[in-house]
Amino acid sequence: MARIQLENITKKFGKVTALDGISLDIKENEFFVLFGPAGAGKTTILNCIAGIQMPDEGVVKFDGEIMNLVDAAHRDTAMVFENYALYPQMTVYDNMASPLRSKLYKRDEAYIKQKIEEVSKMMKMDHLLQRLPSQLSNGQKQRVAMGRALVRSPRVFLMDEPLAHLDAKLRNAMRTELKEIQVNFGTTSIYVTHDFMEAMSLGDRIGIINKGKVVQIGTGDAIYYMPCNEFVAQLMGDPEINLIPGRLEKKDGGYTFTMQEGGRTYVLPKDKDLFAKFDQLGASAVDMGLRPQNLKYSFTPQEGYLKCTVYSYESIGNKSVIVAEMGGQQLRMIAPNGLHVKIDQDVYVDLMLDHSMFFDAGTKVYQSRYNEAEIKAVAKWED
Amino acid sequence: MAGLTIKNLYKRYDNSGKKKNVQNDYAVKDLNLVAEQGEFIALLGPSGCGKTTTLRMTAGLEEITKGEIYIGDVLVNNLHPKDRHIGLAFEDYAMYPPLTVYDNIAFNLKAKGVDKAEIDRRVREIAPLMQCDDLLDKMPVKLSGGQKQRVNIARAIIRRPELLLMDEPLSHLDGKARQAMRTEIKRLINEIKCTTVYVTHDQLEAMSLADKIAIIDLGVLQQFGTPAEVYDDPVNEFVASFIGEPPMNILETTIVGESDHFLFTFENSNLRIVVPERYNNVVSNGFKCKVGVRPMDVLIGGADSKGSPEKVATFENLGDERRIGIHVGETLLMLITDDETRYKAGDIIKLEVRGEKTHLFDLKTGERIRER
């Protein structure tokens, strides 16, 4: 286990800048998730840590020691990919033993046996040891690939989208299993994914990567409740956050918010810190961000509710999403399954304003939100 | 437009292997389905269950071994595909690369000899429905996957088919494009009100699009009902675990009789759940079966709760919701909560179950055991 530091890493492929000044400080024993859209540079970061690729600029440090010139084999990292790459002719036991039997490690069989038993028990695959890879399900194969990486007790365990090609159900089940065993890893782990549920569930901290840059680093709660910009806000959460353009105006010592579409004005509930922030920023044109679970709906007119029409009503598994439309503004909200909702029927929508966050309409940068101080405490916010 | 009726449909593929005397099992077995005019039906099941075979027999691309298919009142078993008045949209877009989007959409009408002015009118009528009006002059190579699929669907509906058949039209698209396209398909069908049969292996797609879902496993229809029916009232364990994400918790249980009620008990677990009264006529002391309950219907009790105290094995904060896993013997029982509390592994919570939402299944056959 080791502390992994990247300082100002830049990597170019021809004219394309894959990594553009990446700096990360991953703590000893931390489970760190790199999360971002396809092509963001997540895998390139892993490759630079593993030594598979050389950064053009910047340093990679393990426990303070510069590793740039150490070749991949001697960095003592273990990597698991989307492809399991198991030896098809070997049993699970022999697959797991293979790195320890290699020239580099050359451990004796008694040690190997003890280590495999320990890891396979932790990974809940001790009943699979005598099987061949062809006799395993995809989920089990991935578990073997992870187990094989862990028997070596590497300094850092690198995982590149290990669950990406499993189907939705299995992926969710595997994620939960991984969550249960990860506490026993006892290894610094870096996990690449483009699935926000994996990022939220598994990461002690998450690093959001986009276009070769670090966008935000923090706990899942910090990133979910205080995303640093609209891009991050939209990345975290399914269905996506609602962004409602409008204007702030100071009135009677408080603030009002006027929606751009339809021109409806809301008196914002009082929050001293938030209003102080508005005063300080002199904010006027903003986008209000509101998560879909913070909108209420009714199919009969209600005092203070916005009149909209139903654009769609779709199940997302254990619950459903209503998308309501008012002019060009769409509003997503959570509803139970099995309602009798017709497309284009009227629906009345209420915004739970005291859950909202605000972004600058021009730069799309996070400004502030309701109950920021409380949320910082829950989210273990680091400045 | 017309409905679709499938009666006692069978399909067996020829055995071209070595063992000439052994016949293949049926790919589709005694399938009966009725889609009313204008209804949207999803054929849902794991790969290899026979759903695409059924669709292909309906389209006329596959021979029928036994049984009858009617489109409206017309028996189509022996009709050529072109005479069945169907529109087809598959996973692969199969567009003509040297033709513009306009000509791709117009192709079928041109082949039929429809006159130019009429073709133009219909292309311009359909294009905005699929949001491809500003793509008409483009070549297929310039289009994204989502755009290609939109053109593909526009091409399928321009003939004003009596029946629209779609086979996994969204499976090439990724995350957000897929979700957006799903909504568009739903709005389109709502607009043109065409009877539609939609093949998918994704229960979410079926749940969000279809008026009725036919769940098929190993060539046999398991249940045919509205999304609410298959979700709330599954006929067997297969349907119960196939529909819903995360899936229904299904646990083996032994019933224990107490003085005035029964309890569900579980091997290697202290968990006790009171058996709802409505099952009193079907269970007895020592009765073994499986009990199913959805993760949304398992609750965390308050301080004065009488629920079983259980240890949290996994806690996942997913932002929008939180999921908790609890070991019941070897199985991980999942529950979903909107509760803002951050639990951690090892915490003790009181577990409560919405009794009215429990289902019993036969230990061997997986059939639902209903209260009498």
Interface residues (C-beta under 8 A of the other chain):
Chain A: A168 K169 N172 A173 R175 T176 E177 K179 E180 V183 F196 M197 M200 S201 G220 D221 Y224 M236 G237 D238 R291 P292 Q293 Y311 S312 E314 S315 I316 G317 N318 K319 S320 V323 I334 N337 G338 I343 V378
Chain B: R182 T183 K186 R187 N190 D202 L204 M207 S208 L209 P227 A228 Y231 D232 G244 E245 P246 P247 R294 P295 M296 A313 T314 F315 E316 N317 L318 G319 D320 R323 G325 L332 M334 I336 D338 R342 A345
